[in-house]
């Protein structure tokens, strides 16, 4: 059940990133440990929730490289 909640939250967050009708791309503040002042949130998003200039590209690159690193680690086992 916990896994389903985590997957659903991440999926809705990713759908919100590509939906042009959503103005607060950062999602709700409870998703971030530090709320609006969270360090990772501020790397990709402005305080009002809009993406920074290269925020989407940076977020996609971070997630992609993280998945590649995880697959590389699993392959080595």
Biopython code that builds the backbone (N, CA, C, O; Angstrom):
import numpy as np
from Bio.PDB.StructureBuilder import StructureBuilder

atoms = [
    (1, "UNK", "N", (0.819, -1.177, 0.000)),
    (1, "UNK", "CA", (0.000, 0.000, 0.000)),
    (1, "UNK", "C", (0.876, 1.259, 0.000)),
    (1, "UNK", "O", (0.578, 2.231, -0.694)),
    (2, "UNK", "N", (1.936, 1.231, 0.769)),
    (2, "UNK", "CA", (2.835, 2.383, 0.821)),
    (2, "UNK", "C", (3.498, 2.608, -0.536)),
    (2, "UNK", "O", (3.660, 3.747, -0.975)),
    (3, "UNK", "N", (3.878, 1.518, -1.194)),
    (3, "UNK", "CA", (4.478, 1.636, -2.521)),
    (3, "UNK", "C", (3.519, 2.256, -3.520)),
    (3, "UNK", "O", (3.926, 3.072, -4.347)),
    (4, "UNK", "N", (2.252, 1.877, -3.453)),
    (4, "UNK", "CA", (1.251, 2.438, -4.346)),
    (4, "UNK", "C", (1.056, 3.929, -4.129)),
    (4, "UNK", "O", (0.867, 4.680, -5.086)),
    (5, "UNK", "N", (1.101, 4.360, -2.877)),
    (5, "UNK", "CA", (0.981, 5.786, -2.573)),
    (5, "UNK", "C", (2.178, 6.549, -3.126)),
    (5, "UNK", "O", (2.023, 7.627, -3.699)),
    (6, "UNK", "N", (3.371, 5.988, -2.952)),
    (6, "UNK", "CA", (4.587, 6.644, -3.458)),
    (6, "UNK", "C", (4.571, 6.737, -4.976)),
    (6, "UNK", "O", (4.890, 7.786, -5.536)),
    (7, "UNK", "N", (4.206, 5.661, -5.639)),
    (7, "UNK", "CA", (4.156, 5.662, -7.104)),
    (7, "UNK", "C", (3.086, 6.641, -7.594)),
    (7, "UNK", "O", (3.318, 7.370, -8.559)),
    (8, "UNK", "N", (1.949, 6.666, -6.960)),
    (8, "UNK", "CA", (0.888, 7.599, -7.347)),
    (8, "UNK", "C", (1.283, 9.048, -7.160)),
    (8, "UNK", "O", (0.963, 9.889, -8.000)),
    (9, "UNK", "N", (1.974, 9.355, -6.074)),
    (9, "UNK", "CA", (2.429, 10.726, -5.829)),
    (9, "UNK", "C", (3.444, 11.158, -6.876)),
    (9, "UNK", "O", (3.357, 12.264, -7.408)),
    (10, "UNK", "N", (4.397, 10.300, -7.171)),
    (10, "UNK", "CA", (5.418, 10.632, -8.168)),
    (10, "UNK", "C", (4.774, 10.777, -9.551)),
    (10, "UNK", "O", (5.126, 11.684, -10.305)),
    (11, "UNK", "N", (3.835, 9.890, -9.885)),
    (11, "UNK", "CA", (3.170, 9.943, -11.183)),
    (11, "UNK", "C", (2.370, 11.234, -11.342)),
    (11, "UNK", "O", (2.414, 11.859, -12.402)),
    (12, "UNK", "N", (1.636, 11.642, -10.299)),
    (12, "UNK", "CA", (0.857, 12.879, -10.392)),
    (12, "UNK", "C", (1.773, 14.099, -10.458)),
    (12, "UNK", "O", (1.447, 15.083, -11.121)),
    (13, "UNK", "N", (2.919, 14.039, -9.773)),
    (13, "UNK", "CA", (3.898, 15.124, -9.845)),
    (13, "UNK", "C", (4.445, 15.258, -11.269)),
    (13, "UNK", "O", (4.550, 16.367, -11.792)),
    (14, "UNK", "N", (4.793, 14.125, -11.896)),
    (14, "UNK", "CA", (5.320, 14.161, -13.256)),
    (14, "UNK", "C", (4.264, 14.611, -14.265)),
    (14, "UNK", "O", (4.585, 15.312, -15.225)),
    (15, "UNK", "N", (3.015, 14.216, -14.057)),
    (15, "UNK", "CA", (1.942, 14.688, -14.939)),
    (15, "UNK", "C", (1.715, 16.189, -14.781)),
    (15, "UNK", "O", (1.414, 16.878, -15.756)),
    (16, "UNK", "N", (1.856, 16.688, -13.578)),
    (16, "UNK", "CA", (1.715, 18.124, -13.350)),
    (16, "UNK", "C", (2.808, 18.936, -14.002)),
    (16, "UNK", "O", (2.596, 20.096, -14.357)),
    (17, "UNK", "N", (3.992, 18.333, -14.165)),
    (17, "UNK", "CA", (5.090, 19.045, -14.819)),
    (17, "UNK", "C", (4.806, 19.321, -16.291)),
    (17, "UNK", "O", (5.198, 20.367, -16.809)),
    (18, "UNK", "N", (4.136, 18.407, -16.962)),
    (18, "UNK", "CA", (3.890, 18.568, -18.399)),
    (18, "UNK", "C", (2.519, 19.165, -18.711)),
    (18, "UNK", "O", (2.238, 19.455, -19.874)),
    (19, "UNK", "N", (1.671, 19.355, -17.726)),
    (19, "UNK", "CA", (0.343, 19.923, -17.930)),
    (19, "UNK", "C", (0.445, 21.450, -17.945)),
    (19, "UNK", "O", (0.803, 22.038, -16.924)),
    (20, "UNK", "N", (0.143, 22.112, -19.066)),
    (20, "UNK", "CA", (0.285, 23.571, -19.125)),
    (20, "UNK", "C", (-0.745, 24.323, -18.276)),
    (20, "UNK", "O", (-0.550, 25.504, -17.985)),
    (21, "UNK", "N", (-1.826, 23.668, -17.879)),
    (21, "UNK", "CA", (-2.839, 24.342, -17.074)),
    (21, "UNK", "C", (-2.436, 24.467, -15.604)),
    (21, "UNK", "O", (-3.026, 25.263, -14.874)),
    (22, "UNK", "N", (-1.453, 23.700, -15.162)),
    (22, "UNK", "CA", (-1.011, 23.741, -13.776)),
    (22, "UNK", "C", (0.020, 24.855, -13.622)),
    (22, "UNK", "O", (1.067, 24.829, -14.269)),
    (23, "UNK", "N", (-0.276, 25.838, -12.760)),
    (23, "UNK", "CA", (0.662, 26.956, -12.589)),
    (23, "UNK", "C", (1.731, 26.646, -11.550)),
    (23, "UNK", "O", (2.870, 27.094, -11.687)),
    (24, "UNK", "N", (1.381, 25.877, -10.502)),
    (24, "UNK", "CA", (2.347, 25.528, -9.472)),
    (24, "UNK", "C", (2.964, 24.177, -9.819)),
    (24, "UNK", "O", (2.479, 23.136, -9.374)),
    (25, "UNK", "N", (4.028, 24.194, -10.611)),
    (25, "UNK", "CA", (4.654, 22.962, -11.085)),
    (25, "UNK", "C", (5.368, 22.202, -9.972)),
    (25, "UNK", "O", (5.625, 21.007, -10.116)),
    (26, "UNK", "N", (5.692, 22.863, -8.873)),
    (26, "UNK", "CA", (6.414, 22.216, -7.783)),
    (26, "UNK", "C", (5.531, 21.278, -6.985)),
    (26, "UNK", "O", (6.033, 20.496, -6.178)),
    (27, "UNK", "N", (4.233, 21.342, -7.193)),
    (27, "UNK", "CA", (3.334, 20.484, -6.439)),
    (27, "UNK", "C", (3.065, 21.041, -5.053)),
    (27, "UNK", "O", (3.513, 22.140, -4.724)),
    (28, "UNK", "N", (2.343, 20.298, -4.247)),
    (28, "UNK", "CA", (2.033, 20.780, -2.896)),
    (28, "UNK", "C", (3.287, 20.832, -2.024)),
    (28, "UNK", "O", (4.237, 20.077, -2.235)),
    (29, "UNK", "N", (3.274, 21.732, -1.046)),
    (29, "UNK", "CA", (4.442, 21.924, -0.183)),
    (29, "UNK", "C", (4.738, 20.706, 0.682)),
    (29, "UNK", "O", (5.886, 20.512, 1.082)),
    (30, "UNK", "N", (3.733, 19.873, 0.985)),
    (30, "UNK", "CA", (3.980, 18.714, 1.846)),
    (30, "UNK", "C", (4.868, 17.676, 1.169)),
    (30, "UNK", "O", (5.436, 16.820, 1.846)),
    (31, "UNK", "N", (4.999, 17.738, -0.171)),
    (31, "UNK", "CA", (5.862, 16.789, -0.875)),
    (31, "UNK", "C", (7.337, 17.043, -0.583)),
    (31, "UNK", "O", (8.161, 16.138, -0.717)),
    (32, "UNK", "N", (7.672, 18.255, -0.188)),
    (32, "UNK", "CA", (9.061, 18.638, 0.035)),
    (32, "UNK", "C", (9.306, 18.695, 1.537)),
    (32, "UNK", "O", (8.487, 19.247, 2.272)),
    (33, "UNK", "N", (10.407, 18.140, 2.001)),
    (33, "UNK", "CA", (10.706, 18.062, 3.438)),
    (33, "UNK", "C", (10.786, 19.448, 4.073)),
    (33, "UNK", "O", (10.347, 19.632, 5.208)),
    (34, "UNK", "N", (11.335, 20.412, 3.363)),
    (34, "UNK", "CA", (11.471, 21.761, 3.905)),
    (34, "UNK", "C", (10.394, 22.716, 3.448)),
    (34, "UNK", "O", (10.510, 23.922, 3.667)),
    (35, "UNK", "N", (9.342, 22.209, 2.816)),
    (35, "UNK", "CA", (8.278, 23.073, 2.311)),
    (35, "UNK", "C", (8.792, 23.951, 1.182)),
    (35, "UNK", "O", (9.518, 23.479, 0.307)),
    (36, "UNK", "N", (8.418, 25.228, 1.197)),
    (36, "UNK", "CA", (8.861, 26.144, 0.143)),
    (36, "UNK", "C", (10.346, 26.473, 0.240)),
    (36, "UNK", "O", (10.939, 26.917, -0.743)),
    (37, "UNK", "N", (10.950, 26.267, 1.387)),
    (37, "UNK", "CA", (12.367, 26.578, 1.585)),
    (37, "UNK", "C", (13.273, 25.370, 1.384)),
    (37, "UNK", "O", (14.456, 25.428, 1.721)),
    (38, "UNK", "N", (12.746, 24.286, 0.848)),
    (38, "UNK", "CA", (13.539, 23.082, 0.650)),
    (38, "UNK", "C", (14.654, 23.343, -0.372)),
    (38, "UNK", "O", (14.426, 23.977, -1.403)),
    (39, "UNK", "N", (15.847, 22.850, -0.076)),
    (39, "UNK", "CA", (17.013, 23.101, -0.927)),
    (39, "UNK", "C", (16.826, 22.480, -2.307)),
    (39, "UNK", "O", (17.076, 23.140, -3.315)),
    (40, "UNK", "N", (16.390, 21.218, -2.370)),
    (40, "UNK", "CA", (16.202, 20.562, -3.663)),
    (40, "UNK", "C", (15.078, 21.207, -4.466)),
    (40, "UNK", "O", (15.177, 21.325, -5.688)),
    (41, "UNK", "N", (14.020, 21.619, -3.796)),
    (41, "UNK", "CA", (12.908, 22.287, -4.494)),
    (41, "UNK", "C", (13.398, 23.573, -5.135)),
    (41, "UNK", "O", (13.011, 23.892, -6.259)),
    (42, "UNK", "N", (14.237, 24.308, -4.439)),
    (42, "UNK", "CA", (14.721, 25.583, -4.962)),
    (42, "UNK", "C", (15.740, 25.423, -6.087)),
    (42, "UNK", "O", (16.024, 26.395, -6.787)),
    (43, "UNK", "N", (16.297, 24.228, -6.282)),
    (43, "UNK", "CA", (17.184, 24.010, -7.424)),
    (43, "UNK", "C", (16.407, 24.028, -8.740)),
    (43, "UNK", "O", (16.917, 24.502, -9.754)),
    (44, "UNK", "N", (15.189, 23.517, -8.727)),
    (44, "UNK", "CA", (14.406, 23.355, -9.948)),
    (44, "UNK", "C", (13.254, 24.348, -10.077)),
    (44, "UNK", "O", (12.827, 24.647, -11.192)),
    (45, "UNK", "N", (12.741, 24.866, -8.956)),
    (45, "UNK", "CA", (11.538, 25.688, -8.968)),
    (45, "UNK", "C", (11.777, 27.019, -8.267)),
    (45, "UNK", "O", (12.612, 27.125, -7.369)),
    (46, "UNK", "N", (11.025, 28.037, -8.697)),
    (46, "UNK", "CA", (11.023, 29.333, -8.010)),
    (46, "UNK", "C", (10.128, 29.226, -6.775)),
    (46, "UNK", "O", (9.380, 28.257, -6.646)),
    (47, "UNK", "N", (10.189, 30.211, -5.856)),
    (47, "UNK", "CA", (9.325, 30.139, -4.665)),
    (47, "UNK", "C", (7.832, 30.067, -4.972)),
    (47, "UNK", "O", (7.075, 29.511, -4.176)),
    (48, "UNK", "N", (7.386, 30.619, -6.114)),
    (48, "UNK", "CA", (5.955, 30.553, -6.445)),
    (48, "UNK", "C", (5.552, 29.231, -7.093)),
    (48, "UNK", "O", (4.376, 29.027, -7.395)),
    (49, "UNK", "N", (6.523, 28.321, -7.312)),
    (49, "UNK", "CA", (6.219, 27.011, -7.860)),
    (49, "UNK", "C", (6.473, 26.881, -9.349)),
    (49, "UNK", "O", (6.359, 25.788, -9.903)),
    (50, "UNK", "N", (6.820, 27.995, -10.014)),
    (50, "UNK", "CA", (7.116, 27.940, -11.449)),
    (50, "UNK", "C", (8.508, 27.337, -11.649)),
    (50, "UNK", "O", (9.390, 27.478, -10.803)),
    (51, "UNK", "N", (8.681, 26.669, -12.779)),
    (51, "UNK", "CA", (9.986, 26.091, -13.082)),
    (51, "UNK", "C", (11.007, 27.192, -13.346)),
    (51, "UNK", "O", (10.678, 28.232, -13.916)),
    (52, "UNK", "N", (12.237, 26.955, -12.929)),
    (52, "UNK", "CA", (13.319, 27.875, -13.274)),
    (52, "UNK", "C", (13.621, 27.726, -14.760)),
    (52, "UNK", "O", (13.035, 26.877, -15.431)),
    (53, "UNK", "N", (14.531, 28.543, -15.275)),
    (53, "UNK", "CA", (14.801, 28.576, -16.707)),
    (53, "UNK", "C", (15.138, 27.201, -17.261)),
    (53, "UNK", "O", (14.554, 26.785, -18.262)),
    (54, "UNK", "N", (16.052, 26.498, -16.645)),
    (54, "UNK", "CA", (16.420, 25.155, -17.101)),
    (54, "UNK", "C", (16.004, 24.103, -16.067)),
    (54, "UNK", "O", (16.655, 23.066, -15.940)),
    (55, "UNK", "N", (14.934, 24.365, -15.339)),
    (55, "UNK", "CA", (14.485, 23.462, -14.286)),
    (55, "UNK", "C", (13.990, 22.127, -14.799)),
    (55, "UNK", "O", (14.330, 21.084, -14.240)),
    (56, "UNK", "N", (13.187, 22.141, -15.862)),
    (56, "UNK", "CA", (12.640, 20.892, -16.390)),
    (56, "UNK", "C", (13.743, 20.021, -16.979)),
    (56, "UNK", "O", (13.770, 18.810, -16.758)),
    (57, "UNK", "N", (14.653, 20.641, -17.733)),
    (57, "UNK", "CA", (15.756, 19.882, -18.306)),
    (57, "UNK", "C", (16.647, 19.304, -17.205)),
    (57, "UNK", "O", (17.089, 18.159, -17.299)),
    (58, "UNK", "N", (16.907, 20.091, -16.170)),
    (58, "UNK", "CA", (17.716, 19.599, -15.057)),
    (58, "UNK", "C", (17.039, 18.473, -14.305)),
    (58, "UNK", "O", (17.695, 17.512, -13.903)),
    (59, "UNK", "N", (15.726, 18.581, -14.109)),
    (59, "UNK", "CA", (14.983, 17.546, -13.401)),
    (59, "UNK", "C", (14.958, 16.250, -14.204)),
    (59, "UNK", "O", (15.142, 15.170, -13.644)),
    (60, "UNK", "N", (14.729, 16.353, -15.517)),
    (60, "UNK", "CA", (14.723, 15.160, -16.370)),
    (60, "UNK", "C", (16.108, 14.516, -16.390)),
    (60, "UNK", "O", (16.227, 13.293, -16.316)),
    (61, "UNK", "N", (17.151, 15.335, -16.489)),
    (61, "UNK", "CA", (18.514, 14.804, -16.492)),
    (61, "UNK", "C", (18.857, 14.137, -15.161)),
    (61, "UNK", "O", (19.496, 13.086, -15.142)),
    (62, "UNK", "N", (18.439, 14.738, -14.057)),
    (62, "UNK", "CA", (18.705, 14.159, -12.734)),
    (62, "UNK", "C", (18.011, 12.812, -12.575)),
    (62, "UNK", "O", (18.624, 11.843, -12.127)),
    (63, "UNK", "N", (16.733, 12.748, -12.943)),
    (63, "UNK", "CA", (15.986, 11.496, -12.807)),
    (63, "UNK", "C", (16.545, 10.439, -13.759)),
    (63, "UNK", "O", (16.686, 9.275, -13.384)),
    (64, "UNK", "N", (16.862, 10.846, -14.993)),
    (64, "UNK", "CA", (17.412, 9.897, -15.962)),
    (64, "UNK", "C", (18.751, 9.332, -15.529)),
    (64, "UNK", "O", (18.970, 8.123, -15.606)),
    (65, "UNK", "N", (19.644, 10.189, -15.075)),
    (65, "UNK", "CA", (20.966, 9.722, -14.633)),
    (65, "UNK", "C", (20.847, 8.894, -13.346)),
    (65, "UNK", "O", (21.614, 7.952, -13.145)),
    (66, "UNK", "N", (19.899, 9.237, -12.483)),
    (66, "UNK", "CA", (19.684, 8.442, -11.278)),
    (66, "UNK", "C", (19.199, 7.036, -11.614)),
    (66, "UNK", "O", (19.646, 6.061, -11.011)),
    (67, "UNK", "N", (18.290, 6.934, -12.570)),
    (67, "UNK", "CA", (17.815, 5.613, -13.005)),
    (67, "UNK", "C", (18.933, 4.817, -13.666)),
    (67, "UNK", "O", (19.059, 3.612, -13.446)),
    (68, "UNK", "N", (19.751, 5.497, -14.481)),
    (68, "UNK", "CA", (20.870, 4.809, -15.134)),
    (68, "UNK", "C", (21.880, 4.306, -14.102)),
    (68, "UNK", "O", (22.404, 3.199, -14.228)),
    (69, "UNK", "N", (22.147, 5.112, -13.095)),
    (69, "UNK", "CA", (23.080, 4.698, -12.045)),
    (69, "UNK", "C", (22.521, 3.519, -11.255)),
    (69, "UNK", "O", (23.256, 2.596, -10.905)),
    (70, "UNK", "N", (21.222, 3.553, -10.976)),
    (70, "UNK", "CA", (20.604, 2.445, -10.257)),
    (70, "UNK", "C", (20.658, 1.161, -11.071)),
    (70, "UNK", "O", (20.964, 0.101, -10.527)),
    (71, "UNK", "N", (20.368, 1.239, -12.360)),
    (71, "UNK", "CA", (20.456, 0.056, -13.225)),
    (71, "UNK", "C", (21.890, -0.454, -13.308)),
    (71, "UNK", "O", (22.112, -1.665, -13.324)),
    (72, "UNK", "N", (22.860, 0.445, -13.361)),
    (72, "UNK", "CA", (24.258, 0.053, -13.415)),
    (72, "UNK", "C", (24.659, -0.687, -12.138)),
    (72, "UNK", "O", (25.385, -1.679, -12.191)),
    (73, "UNK", "N", (24.181, -0.197, -10.989)),
    (73, "UNK", "CA", (24.487, -0.854, -9.719)),
    (73, "UNK", "C", (23.847, -2.243, -9.642)),
    (73, "UNK", "O", (24.472, -3.197, -9.178)),
    (74, "UNK", "N", (22.600, -2.346, -10.100)),
    (74, "UNK", "CA", (21.917, -3.635, -10.065)),
    (74, "UNK", "C", (22.592, -4.622, -11.002)),
    (74, "UNK", "O", (22.703, -5.805, -10.679)),
    (75, "UNK", "N", (23.042, -4.154, -12.155)),
    (75, "UNK", "CA", (23.716, -5.029, -13.091)),
    (75, "UNK", "C", (25.029, -5.578, -12.514)),
    (75, "UNK", "O", (25.398, -6.719, -12.792)),
    (76, "UNK", "N", (25.722, -4.779, -11.724)),
    (76, "UNK", "CA", (27.003, -5.186, -11.141)),
    (76, "UNK", "C", (26.815, -6.250, -10.065)),
    (76, "UNK", "O", (27.739, -7.011, -9.775)),
    (77, "UNK", "N", (25.628, -6.306, -9.474)),
    (77, "UNK", "CA", (25.392, -7.309, -8.429)),
    (77, "UNK", "C", (25.247, -8.656, -9.096)),
    (77, "UNK", "O", (25.042, -9.663, -8.418)),
]
sb = StructureBuilder()
sb.init_structure("model")
sb.init_model(0)
sb.init_chain("A")
sb.init_seg("    ")
for serial, (resi, resn, name, xyz) in enumerate(atoms, 1):
    if name == "N":
        sb.init_residue(resn, " ", resi, " ")
    sb.init_atom(name, np.array(xyz, "f"), 0.0, 1.0, " ", f" {name:<3s}", serial, name[0])
structure = sb.get_structure()
